[in-house]
Amino acid sequence: MKDGAPKNRLRELRDRSRLTLQEVSTITGFSVATISRHEGGSRSLSEDAVDKYARLYKVRTYELFIDPREAGDAAVD
């Protein structure tokens, strides 16, 4: 992962939502290739991307990177 950025949970959240890459592309406006790179960590996430993914998966922005079940209540949005 570049620049020591935390691993994201995008793939896990997409799988949990039972969405395909194409469906996420249609909803977010990102290309399938961009989403794949976001999920794999080879492309960093802009603030806009973080907001779009959080709304799509109905999670707080920090939950894109930290599983709240593992973090407890200490994480704040």
N, C-alpha and C positions, 0 to 999 in steps of 0.2 A: 504494500500500500504506500502511496506517495506521501511525502511530508509528514509521516507519522500520524496521519489522520485516523480516527477510530474506525473500526470495521462497521459497516452499516448493515442493517437488517432488511434491506429492501426486498431481496429474494424471498426471505422467510415470510415477510408480510404479504407479498404478492401470492405466494403459494397458499398461505392461510386464507386469502381472499378468493382463491380459485380463479384468478385472472390470468390470461395469457399476456405475453409481451405485446401482442398486437392490440389487445383490449386496453392495456395501460397506455399504449401509444395514442390510441384514439381519444382517451379521456384526458391525458396530460398535454398532448400536442408534441411530445418528444418523439424522436424517431425510435424504432425498435433497437437500432444500434446504440443510440445514446442511453437508453434504459439499460441495455445489457452492460454497457460500460459503467454506468452508475452502480448497478448491482455488483459487478465484479471489482469495483473500487479503482478501476483504471482511469476514471474520469471523476473529478471532484464535483461536489454538489453546490450549486449556487443557492443563494437564499430563496430565490423563486422556486427552484426545484424542490428544496426541502419543504417549503410551504405546500406545493402541489401534492407531493407524496403524502405528507401528513394529512391533508384534507381527504385525499383518495382513500387512504387506509384507516381513516378515522382514529388517528393517534396523535398524541402531542409530539412536537418536533423532536424532543430528546429521545422519544421511543423509536425513532428511525435508527438510533445508534445503541441504545441501552434497553434491554428487556426490563420493564418495570418490575417483573416478578423477581428478578435478580438484584435490582437496585434498591428495593424497598421504597419507602416514601421520601427518601433523601433527595431524589432528583427533582429539579424544578424546571419548568418550561421557560 
